Amino acid sequence: MQDIQPTFRAIADPTRRAIIGMLADKEMTVGDVASHFDMTRPAVAKHLGILREGGLVTVRAEGRERVHTLDPHALRPVEQWIEHFSHFWDTKLSALKTAIEKDES
């Protein structure tokens, strides 16, 4: 299994999760992303760098601009890791349903 630590690090921060949400809608430059936050462009660039390290964002040059694009496939290992634990939720929800139905009878 691949090392997904960089991906988890990337999604751990609420600002980076917000950036992921924005990039899910469209490609953006650092300036585009920075216009949505009360922080400097270098701070936004650092967040984008961490997203790149996590494999969530790719960058391409367009003239002088660097355009950032979300790679949603990079979230698949995270989804698989979470799915591994879904049976715990299924068991808990099933027990809750049984308890509620028992109380209603």
Biotite code that builds the C-alpha atoms (Angstrom):
import biotite.structure as struc

atoms = struc.array([
    struc.Atom([0.000, 0.000, 0.000], chain_id="A", res_id=1, res_name="MET", atom_name="CA", element="C"),
    struc.Atom([1.305, 3.424, -0.866], chain_id="A", res_id=2, res_name="GLN", atom_name="CA", element="C"),
    struc.Atom([2.295, 5.963, 1.781], chain_id="A", res_id=3, res_name="ASP", atom_name="CA", element="C"),
    struc.Atom([-0.755, 8.167, 2.241], chain_id="A", res_id=4, res_name="ILE", atom_name="CA", element="C"),
    struc.Atom([0.711, 10.295, 5.058], chain_id="A", res_id=5, res_name="GLN", atom_name="CA", element="C"),
    struc.Atom([1.343, 13.284, 2.729], chain_id="A", res_id=6, res_name="PRO", atom_name="CA", element="C"),
    struc.Atom([-2.280, 13.101, 1.578], chain_id="A", res_id=7, res_name="THR", atom_name="CA", element="C"),
    struc.Atom([-3.604, 13.002, 5.142], chain_id="A", res_id=8, res_name="PHE", atom_name="CA", element="C"),
    struc.Atom([-1.309, 15.896, 6.051], chain_id="A", res_id=9, res_name="ARG", atom_name="CA", element="C"),
    struc.Atom([-2.690, 17.843, 3.108], chain_id="A", res_id=10, res_name="ALA", atom_name="CA", element="C"),
    struc.Atom([-6.339, 17.349, 4.032], chain_id="A", res_id=11, res_name="ILE", atom_name="CA", element="C"),
    struc.Atom([-5.797, 17.878, 7.771], chain_id="A", res_id=12, res_name="ALA", atom_name="CA", element="C"),
    struc.Atom([-5.927, 21.666, 7.505], chain_id="A", res_id=13, res_name="ASP", atom_name="CA", element="C"),
    struc.Atom([-9.281, 23.460, 7.055], chain_id="A", res_id=14, res_name="PRO", atom_name="CA", element="C"),
    struc.Atom([-7.746, 26.043, 4.707], chain_id="A", res_id=15, res_name="THR", atom_name="CA", element="C"),
    struc.Atom([-6.422, 23.308, 2.452], chain_id="A", res_id=16, res_name="ARG", atom_name="CA", element="C"),
    struc.Atom([-9.784, 21.538, 2.512], chain_id="A", res_id=17, res_name="ARG", atom_name="CA", element="C"),
    struc.Atom([-11.387, 24.817, 1.417], chain_id="A", res_id=18, res_name="ALA", atom_name="CA", element="C"),
    struc.Atom([-8.839, 25.120, -1.388], chain_id="A", res_id=19, res_name="ILE", atom_name="CA", element="C"),
    struc.Atom([-9.628, 21.552, -2.472], chain_id="A", res_id=20, res_name="ILE", atom_name="CA", element="C"),
    struc.Atom([-13.298, 22.532, -2.623], chain_id="A", res_id=21, res_name="GLY", atom_name="CA", element="C"),
    struc.Atom([-12.526, 25.551, -4.790], chain_id="A", res_id=22, res_name="MET", atom_name="CA", element="C"),
    struc.Atom([-10.276, 23.580, -7.120], chain_id="A", res_id=23, res_name="LEU", atom_name="CA", element="C"),
    struc.Atom([-13.010, 20.968, -7.473], chain_id="A", res_id=24, res_name="ALA", atom_name="CA", element="C"),
    struc.Atom([-15.024, 23.645, -9.280], chain_id="A", res_id=25, res_name="ASP", atom_name="CA", element="C"),
    struc.Atom([-12.290, 25.109, -11.495], chain_id="A", res_id=26, res_name="LYS", atom_name="CA", element="C"),
    struc.Atom([-8.566, 25.507, -12.089], chain_id="A", res_id=27, res_name="GLU", atom_name="CA", element="C"),
    struc.Atom([-7.044, 28.479, -10.286], chain_id="A", res_id=28, res_name="MET", atom_name="CA", element="C"),
    struc.Atom([-3.842, 30.476, -9.979], chain_id="A", res_id=29, res_name="THR", atom_name="CA", element="C"),
    struc.Atom([-2.317, 31.344, -6.605], chain_id="A", res_id=30, res_name="VAL", atom_name="CA", element="C"),
    struc.Atom([-3.832, 34.813, -6.966], chain_id="A", res_id=31, res_name="GLY", atom_name="CA", element="C"),
    struc.Atom([-7.274, 33.357, -7.659], chain_id="A", res_id=32, res_name="ASP", atom_name="CA", element="C"),
    struc.Atom([-7.072, 31.198, -4.551], chain_id="A", res_id=33, res_name="VAL", atom_name="CA", element="C"),
    struc.Atom([-5.587, 33.991, -2.413], chain_id="A", res_id=34, res_name="ALA", atom_name="CA", element="C"),
    struc.Atom([-8.493, 36.289, -3.273], chain_id="A", res_id=35, res_name="SER", atom_name="CA", element="C"),
    struc.Atom([-10.759, 34.003, -1.206], chain_id="A", res_id=36, res_name="HIS", atom_name="CA", element="C"),
    struc.Atom([-8.646, 34.212, 1.952], chain_id="A", res_id=37, res_name="PHE", atom_name="CA", element="C"),
    struc.Atom([-7.349, 36.839, 4.329], chain_id="A", res_id=38, res_name="ASP", atom_name="CA", element="C"),
    struc.Atom([-3.742, 35.719, 3.972], chain_id="A", res_id=39, res_name="MET", atom_name="CA", element="C"),
    struc.Atom([-0.746, 36.525, 1.835], chain_id="A", res_id=40, res_name="THR", atom_name="CA", element="C"),
    struc.Atom([-0.048, 34.957, -1.528], chain_id="A", res_id=41, res_name="ARG", atom_name="CA", element="C"),
    struc.Atom([3.087, 33.262, -0.151], chain_id="A", res_id=42, res_name="PRO", atom_name="CA", element="C"),
    struc.Atom([0.952, 31.658, 2.586], chain_id="A", res_id=43, res_name="ALA", atom_name="CA", element="C"),
    struc.Atom([-1.517, 30.402, -0.021], chain_id="A", res_id=44, res_name="VAL", atom_name="CA", element="C"),
    struc.Atom([1.383, 29.170, -2.166], chain_id="A", res_id=45, res_name="ALA", atom_name="CA", element="C"),
    struc.Atom([2.659, 27.187, 0.835], chain_id="A", res_id=46, res_name="LYS", atom_name="CA", element="C"),
    struc.Atom([-0.768, 25.547, 1.266], chain_id="A", res_id=47, res_name="HIS", atom_name="CA", element="C"),
    struc.Atom([-0.828, 24.715, -2.449], chain_id="A", res_id=48, res_name="LEU", atom_name="CA", element="C"),
    struc.Atom([2.658, 23.233, -2.128], chain_id="A", res_id=49, res_name="GLY", atom_name="CA", element="C"),
    struc.Atom([1.491, 20.914, 0.636], chain_id="A", res_id=50, res_name="ILE", atom_name="CA", element="C"),
    struc.Atom([-1.479, 19.898, -1.526], chain_id="A", res_id=51, res_name="LEU", atom_name="CA", element="C"),
    struc.Atom([0.980, 19.150, -4.359], chain_id="A", res_id=52, res_name="ARG", atom_name="CA", element="C"),
    struc.Atom([3.149, 17.073, -2.020], chain_id="A", res_id=53, res_name="GLU", atom_name="CA", element="C"),
    struc.Atom([0.038, 15.114, -1.075], chain_id="A", res_id=54, res_name="GLY", atom_name="CA", element="C"),
    struc.Atom([-0.655, 14.445, -4.746], chain_id="A", res_id=55, res_name="GLY", atom_name="CA", element="C"),
    struc.Atom([-3.945, 16.335, -4.634], chain_id="A", res_id=56, res_name="LEU", atom_name="CA", element="C"),
    struc.Atom([-2.967, 19.218, -6.888], chain_id="A", res_id=57, res_name="VAL", atom_name="CA", element="C"),
    struc.Atom([-1.065, 19.423, -10.140], chain_id="A", res_id=58, res_name="THR", atom_name="CA", element="C"),
    struc.Atom([0.443, 22.588, -11.585], chain_id="A", res_id=59, res_name="VAL", atom_name="CA", element="C"),
    struc.Atom([1.077, 23.704, -15.115], chain_id="A", res_id=60, res_name="ARG", atom_name="CA", element="C"),
    struc.Atom([2.606, 26.876, -16.463], chain_id="A", res_id=61, res_name="ALA", atom_name="CA", element="C"),
    struc.Atom([0.528, 29.192, -18.616], chain_id="A", res_id=62, res_name="GLU", atom_name="CA", element="C"),
    struc.Atom([2.783, 32.055, -19.543], chain_id="A", res_id=63, res_name="GLY", atom_name="CA", element="C"),
    struc.Atom([3.862, 33.650, -16.265], chain_id="A", res_id=64, res_name="ARG", atom_name="CA", element="C"),
    struc.Atom([1.032, 32.062, -14.303], chain_id="A", res_id=65, res_name="GLU", atom_name="CA", element="C"),
    struc.Atom([0.993, 28.673, -12.622], chain_id="A", res_id=66, res_name="ARG", atom_name="CA", element="C"),
    struc.Atom([-2.427, 27.080, -12.855], chain_id="A", res_id=67, res_name="VAL", atom_name="CA", element="C"),
    struc.Atom([-3.436, 24.627, -10.112], chain_id="A", res_id=68, res_name="HIS", atom_name="CA", element="C"),
    struc.Atom([-5.766, 21.723, -10.818], chain_id="A", res_id=69, res_name="THR", atom_name="CA", element="C"),
    struc.Atom([-7.307, 19.233, -8.389], chain_id="A", res_id=70, res_name="LEU", atom_name="CA", element="C"),
    struc.Atom([-6.535, 15.566, -8.944], chain_id="A", res_id=71, res_name="ASP", atom_name="CA", element="C"),
    struc.Atom([-9.542, 13.932, -7.228], chain_id="A", res_id=72, res_name="PRO", atom_name="CA", element="C"),
    struc.Atom([-8.118, 10.453, -7.842], chain_id="A", res_id=73, res_name="HIS", atom_name="CA", element="C"),
    struc.Atom([-5.509, 11.214, -5.194], chain_id="A", res_id=74, res_name="ALA", atom_name="CA", element="C"),
    struc.Atom([-8.273, 11.030, -2.574], chain_id="A", res_id=75, res_name="LEU", atom_name="CA", element="C"),
    struc.Atom([-9.027, 7.403, -3.440], chain_id="A", res_id=76, res_name="ARG", atom_name="CA", element="C"),
    struc.Atom([-6.483, 5.933, -0.980], chain_id="A", res_id=77, res_name="PRO", atom_name="CA", element="C"),
    struc.Atom([-8.060, 8.024, 1.792], chain_id="A", res_id=78, res_name="VAL", atom_name="CA", element="C"),
    struc.Atom([-11.496, 6.798, 0.791], chain_id="A", res_id=79, res_name="GLU", atom_name="CA", element="C"),
    struc.Atom([-10.243, 3.193, 0.821], chain_id="A", res_id=80, res_name="GLN", atom_name="CA", element="C"),
    struc.Atom([-8.705, 3.671, 4.259], chain_id="A", res_id=81, res_name="TRP", atom_name="CA", element="C"),
    struc.Atom([-11.991, 5.056, 5.617], chain_id="A", res_id=82, res_name="ILE", atom_name="CA", element="C"),
    struc.Atom([-13.991, 2.267, 3.944], chain_id="A", res_id=83, res_name="GLU", atom_name="CA", element="C"),
    struc.Atom([-11.858, -0.235, 5.837], chain_id="A", res_id=84, res_name="HIS", atom_name="CA", element="C"),
    struc.Atom([-13.493, 1.019, 9.047], chain_id="A", res_id=85, res_name="PHE", atom_name="CA", element="C"),
    struc.Atom([-17.046, 1.367, 7.718], chain_id="A", res_id=86, res_name="SER", atom_name="CA", element="C"),
    struc.Atom([-18.109, -1.944, 9.243], chain_id="A", res_id=87, res_name="HIS", atom_name="CA", element="C"),
    struc.Atom([-17.732, -0.326, 12.676], chain_id="A", res_id=88, res_name="PHE", atom_name="CA", element="C"),
    struc.Atom([-20.299, 2.313, 11.691], chain_id="A", res_id=89, res_name="TRP", atom_name="CA", element="C"),
    struc.Atom([-22.597, -0.296, 10.167], chain_id="A", res_id=90, res_name="ASP", atom_name="CA", element="C"),
    struc.Atom([-22.542, -2.269, 13.420], chain_id="A", res_id=91, res_name="THR", atom_name="CA", element="C"),
    struc.Atom([-23.149, 0.822, 15.574], chain_id="A", res_id=92, res_name="LYS", atom_name="CA", element="C"),
    struc.Atom([-25.981, 2.103, 13.373], chain_id="A", res_id=93, res_name="LEU", atom_name="CA", element="C"),
    struc.Atom([-27.596, -1.315, 13.278], chain_id="A", res_id=94, res_name="SER", atom_name="CA", element="C"),
    struc.Atom([-27.475, -1.508, 17.091], chain_id="A", res_id=95, res_name="ALA", atom_name="CA", element="C"),
    struc.Atom([-28.952, 1.989, 17.341], chain_id="A", res_id=96, res_name="LEU", atom_name="CA", element="C"),
    struc.Atom([-31.781, 1.043, 14.959], chain_id="A", res_id=97, res_name="LYS", atom_name="CA", element="C"),
    struc.Atom([-32.512, -2.072, 17.019], chain_id="A", res_id=98, res_name="THR", atom_name="CA", element="C"),
    struc.Atom([-32.541, -0.063, 20.254], chain_id="A", res_id=99, res_name="ALA", atom_name="CA", element="C"),
    struc.Atom([-34.877, 2.572, 18.804], chain_id="A", res_id=100, res_name="ILE", atom_name="CA", element="C"),
    struc.Atom([-37.243, -0.033, 17.408], chain_id="A", res_id=101, res_name="GLU", atom_name="CA", element="C"),
    struc.Atom([-37.226, -1.841, 20.763], chain_id="A", res_id=102, res_name="LYS", atom_name="CA", element="C"),
    struc.Atom([-38.115, 1.402, 22.613], chain_id="A", res_id=103, res_name="ASP", atom_name="CA", element="C"),
    struc.Atom([-40.973, 2.120, 20.159], chain_id="A", res_id=104, res_name="GLU", atom_name="CA", element="C"),
    struc.Atom([-42.630, -1.264, 20.784], chain_id="A", res_id=105, res_name="SER", atom_name="CA", element="C"),
])
